[in-house]
Amino acid sequence: MDLIKRINKKAVVALTVCAALSAFVEWKKLPASIIIGGVLGLANIRGLSWSVEGLIGTHKATGKMIFFSIFRLVILCVIISMLVYLKLVNIFGILIGFTVIFILLITEGLKYAEKIQTGGKS
């Protein structure tokens, strides 16, 4: 969970900066879309983290975890589809928000893995 907390802290800064910079672009709703995409990405990572922790704790996949994983993805698709259908967001903003969170996840994950591999000597 320490990794998720670090990603959340850095995501607030990164998404705010991206949204502020996108305010200068002519596309409507882009800053809000970036924030919404980032929040959905963070929620997805949190759900994924719970699934992985449950899998590690039980040493086998349970039906409950599989259902929750599929349910999480379906809900995410429904939310994004509804936002786009109602024209409340810009799809490129959602993608930018997801990409920012994905990049943070990769970079923080690599730093964490390197820290573990070196025995915490950083």
C-alpha positions as a Markdown table, in Angstrom:
| # | Residue | x | y | z |
|---|---|---|---|---|
| 1 | Met | 0.0 | 0.0 | 0.0 |
| 2 | Asp | 3.0 | 2.3 | 0.4 |
| 3 | Leu | 3.5 | 2.2 | -3.3 |
| 4 | Ile | -0.2 | 3.2 | -3.9 |
| 5 | Lys | 0.1 | 6.1 | -1.5 |
| 6 | Arg | 3.2 | 7.4 | -3.3 |
| 7 | Ile | 1.5 | 7.1 | -6.7 |
| 8 | Asn | -1.6 | 8.9 | -5.3 |
| 9 | Lys | 0.5 | 11.8 | -4.0 |
| 10 | Lys | 2.5 | 12.2 | -7.2 |
| 11 | Ala | -0.7 | 11.8 | -9.3 |
| 12 | Val | -2.3 | 14.8 | -7.6 |
| 13 | Val | 0.6 | 17.0 | -8.7 |
| 14 | Ala | 1.0 | 15.5 | -12.2 |
| 15 | Leu | -2.7 | 15.6 | -13.0 |
| 16 | Thr | -3.0 | 19.2 | -11.8 |
| 17 | Val | -0.1 | 20.3 | -13.9 |
| 18 | Cys | -1.4 | 18.5 | -17.0 |
| 19 | Ala | -4.9 | 19.9 | -16.5 |
| 20 | Ala | -3.5 | 23.4 | -16.0 |
| 21 | Leu | -1.4 | 23.1 | -19.2 |
| 22 | Ser | -4.3 | 21.7 | -21.1 |
| 23 | Ala | -6.4 | 24.8 | -20.2 |
| 24 | Phe | -4.5 | 26.7 | -22.9 |
| 25 | Val | -5.6 | 24.2 | -25.6 |
| 26 | Glu | -8.8 | 25.1 | -27.4 |
| 27 | Trp | -10.5 | 21.7 | -26.7 |
| 28 | Lys | -13.5 | 22.1 | -24.4 |
| 29 | Lys | -13.6 | 20.0 | -21.2 |
| 30 | Leu | -10.0 | 18.8 | -21.6 |
| 31 | Pro | -8.8 | 19.8 | -18.2 |
| 32 | Ala | -11.7 | 18.2 | -16.4 |
| 33 | Ser | -11.4 | 15.1 | -18.6 |
| 34 | Ile | -7.7 | 14.7 | -17.6 |
| 35 | Ile | -8.7 | 14.9 | -13.9 |
| 36 | Ile | -11.5 | 12.4 | -14.4 |
| 37 | Gly | -9.3 | 10.0 | -16.4 |
| 38 | Gly | -6.7 | 10.2 | -13.6 |
| 39 | Val | -9.2 | 9.6 | -10.9 |
| 40 | Leu | -10.6 | 6.6 | -12.7 |
| 41 | Gly | -7.1 | 5.3 | -13.3 |
| 42 | Leu | -6.3 | 5.6 | -9.6 |
| 43 | Ala | -9.5 | 3.9 | -8.6 |
| 44 | Asn | -8.6 | 1.0 | -11.0 |
| 45 | Ile | -5.2 | 0.7 | -9.5 |
| 46 | Arg | -6.6 | 0.6 | -6.0 |
| 47 | Gly | -9.0 | -2.2 | -7.1 |
| 48 | Leu | -6.2 | -4.1 | -8.8 |
| 49 | Ser | -4.1 | -3.8 | -5.6 |
| 50 | Trp | -6.9 | -5.3 | -3.5 |
| 51 | Ser | -7.2 | -8.2 | -5.9 |
| 52 | Val | -3.5 | -8.9 | -5.9 |
| 53 | Glu | -3.3 | -8.7 | -2.1 |
| 54 | Gly | -6.3 | -11.1 | -1.9 |
| 55 | Leu | -4.6 | -13.5 | -4.3 |
| 56 | Ile | -1.3 | -13.4 | -2.4 |
| 57 | Gly | -3.1 | -14.0 | 0.9 |
| 58 | Thr | -5.1 | -17.0 | -0.2 |
| 59 | His | -2.5 | -18.5 | -2.6 |
| 60 | Lys | -5.3 | -19.3 | -5.1 |
| 61 | Ala | -7.8 | -17.3 | -7.1 |
| 62 | Thr | -11.3 | -17.4 | -5.6 |
| 63 | Gly | -14.5 | -16.9 | -7.5 |
| 64 | Lys | -15.1 | -13.8 | -5.4 |
| 65 | Met | -11.8 | -12.2 | -6.7 |
| 66 | Ile | -12.5 | -13.1 | -10.3 |
| 67 | Phe | -16.0 | -11.7 | -10.1 |
| 68 | Phe | -14.7 | -8.5 | -8.5 |
| 69 | Ser | -12.0 | -8.1 | -11.2 |
| 70 | Ile | -14.6 | -8.5 | -14.0 |
| 71 | Phe | -17.1 | -6.3 | -12.2 |
| 72 | Arg | -14.4 | -3.6 | -11.7 |
| 73 | Leu | -13.6 | -3.5 | -15.4 |
| 74 | Val | -17.3 | -3.5 | -16.4 |
| 75 | Ile | -18.1 | -0.6 | -14.1 |
| 76 | Leu | -15.0 | 1.3 | -15.5 |
| 77 | Cys | -16.2 | 0.8 | -19.0 |
| 78 | Val | -19.8 | 1.8 | -18.2 |
| 79 | Ile | -18.6 | 5.0 | -16.4 |
| 80 | Ile | -16.4 | 6.0 | -19.3 |
| 81 | Ser | -19.0 | 5.1 | -21.9 |
| 82 | Met | -21.7 | 7.1 | -20.1 |
| 83 | Leu | -19.4 | 10.1 | -19.7 |
| 84 | Val | -18.5 | 10.0 | -23.4 |
| 85 | Tyr | -22.1 | 9.4 | -24.6 |
| 86 | Leu | -23.4 | 12.3 | -22.5 |
| 87 | Lys | -20.6 | 14.4 | -23.9 |
| 88 | Leu | -19.4 | 15.4 | -20.4 |
| 89 | Val | -15.8 | 14.6 | -21.2 |
| 90 | Asn | -13.3 | 14.6 | -24.0 |
| 91 | Ile | -12.0 | 11.1 | -24.8 |
| 92 | Phe | -8.5 | 12.4 | -25.4 |
| 93 | Gly | -8.5 | 13.9 | -21.9 |
| 94 | Ile | -9.5 | 10.6 | -20.4 |
| 95 | Leu | -6.7 | 8.9 | -22.3 |
| 96 | Ile | -4.2 | 11.5 | -21.1 |
| 97 | Gly | -5.3 | 11.0 | -17.5 |
| 98 | Phe | -5.0 | 7.2 | -17.8 |
| 99 | Thr | -1.6 | 7.6 | -19.4 |
| 100 | Val | -0.3 | 9.9 | -16.6 |
| 101 | Ile | -1.3 | 7.3 | -14.0 |
| 102 | Phe | 0.2 | 4.5 | -16.1 |
| 103 | Ile | 3.5 | 6.3 | -16.4 |
| 104 | Leu | 3.5 | 7.0 | -12.6 |
| 105 | Leu | 2.7 | 3.3 | -11.9 |
| 106 | Ile | 5.6 | 2.1 | -14.1 |
| 107 | Thr | 8.2 | 4.6 | -12.7 |
| 108 | Glu | 7.2 | 4.1 | -9.1 |
| 109 | Gly | 7.0 | 0.3 | -9.6 |
| 110 | Leu | 10.5 | 0.2 | -11.1 |
| 111 | Lys | 11.9 | 2.4 | -8.2 |
| 112 | Tyr | 10.3 | 0.1 | -5.7 |
| 113 | Ala | 11.6 | -3.0 | -7.4 |
| 114 | Glu | 15.1 | -1.6 | -7.5 |
| 115 | Lys | 14.9 | -0.7 | -3.8 |
| 116 | Ile | 13.8 | -4.2 | -2.9 |
| 117 | Gln | 16.5 | -5.8 | -5.1 |
| 118 | Thr | 19.3 | -3.7 | -3.5 |
| 119 | Gly | 18.0 | -4.4 | -0.1 |
| 120 | Gly | 16.6 | -0.9 | 0.6 |
| 121 | Lys | 20.0 | 0.8 | 0.1 |
| 122 | Ser | 19.1 | 3.8 | -2.0 |
